[in-house]
Amino acid sequence: MLTLITNAFIYVSDAAETMIPDGAIAVEDDRIVEIGPSAALFERYAGRADRRLDAHGMVALPGFINCHTHATLSANRADSDDLELFPWLADGARRRTPHADDAVYSAYLGAFEMVRGGITYAVDCGRRDPHLYARIAREVGQRCLSGAMANSEELRPGAGNWPVIVEETERALAELPQDATGMTRYFLGAHSPYSCTPDLLRAAKQEAERLDLAFDIHLAECEDEVSVIRDRHGTTPLRLAQSQGLLDARTILNHAVWIGDDEMEILATSGANVAHCPISNGKLASGVAPIRAFRAHGVPVGLGTDSTVSNNTLNMWEEMKVALLLQRATSHNAREITARDTLAMATREAAVVVGWATRSGRWRPASEPTFSWCCWSTRVA
């Protein structure tokens, strides 16, 4: 099946920020085989196209990558408002999903909302069973990096899940294996430095390495976390993560709001990635992550929505807007972060964060085998 889409305004999301005002996309089965000017592709493909679509008045761009979310909380949208992070977590006991079916329905709800808004790849963080979202994402047609995050029972009573999540991850790998197309990938993570002992942090990272998986953790999300870690361990969340061997290029740090200027070089040289969740950080009064400093130091940064409980939506358009405005508001400089920067953080730079930079989030030449999906939006006049 060959589909030819013509007359679209195409944003390529490559390093040159290429745009094709009157562009076309040739799609063979489930792969984009060529992107270019409409006239050239029409001449090359129209005669053998099984289907032709006129995209006049539309924009085509790589699918968004949501670097951090919790889809199984989607049915609990906005039920814990007007709270900072730690009181919000304490309030979470009443929004824990009581039945397995509820988690399934929530995951479907989250997947549908994301795909409808152009999010074609999601990093879904759960407390148990990474197979759940991986199965639903594949059914819906969304790529995912799905995983469970360890919690210590003694630090987070009722949430302890170690080592059962290792067994569940191994079962997920066997029942729905990772594949070369990236439709299904897994990580094994730790919830946070304040909900895991140092022994558990190390164990979770070591198990992730044994299984050849990425590692995911909430880190330095709010000022209270910094105080807790200083009181317990005499250091900062980032330095604790460094001392436990958690930081490398396969690690995703969610939030990373409270990273000191003196820690930028530690983060940059480690190769670790940041999932920036500006709306969630704003809702929970956590602060504004130093995105300009991260980017200046070469730290990969992608955008994440977090959950519908801590955000109220799974909308990457809103996330890009708020990310841009917060950085401008705190820097008093309208040029340090641009609209193109935030669009890159939702596409090609997010692909670096999730470890899929060579496969997703940008157009690549036809000699390479796997291509990113495109999403569509109404063109703004």
Secondary structure, DSSP 4 states (H G I P E B T S, - for coil): -EEEEEEEEEE--STT--EEEEEEEEEETTEEEEEEEHHHHHHHHGGG-SEEEE-TTEEEEEPEEEEEE-GGGGGGTT-S-S--HHHHHHGGGGGS--SHHHHHHHHHHHHHHHHHTTEEEEEEEESS-HHHHHHHHHHHT-EEEEEEEE--TTTSTT---TTHHHHHHHHHHHHS---TTSSEEEEEEES-TTSS-HHHHHHHHHHHHHTT-BEEEEES-SHHHHHHHHHHHSS-HHHHHHHTT--STTEEEEE-----GGGHHHHHHHT-EEEE-HHHHHHTT-----HHHHHHTT--EEE----TTTSS---HHHHHHHHHHHHHHHHT-TTSS-HHHHHHHHTHHHHHHTT-TTTSSS---TTSS----EEEEEPP-
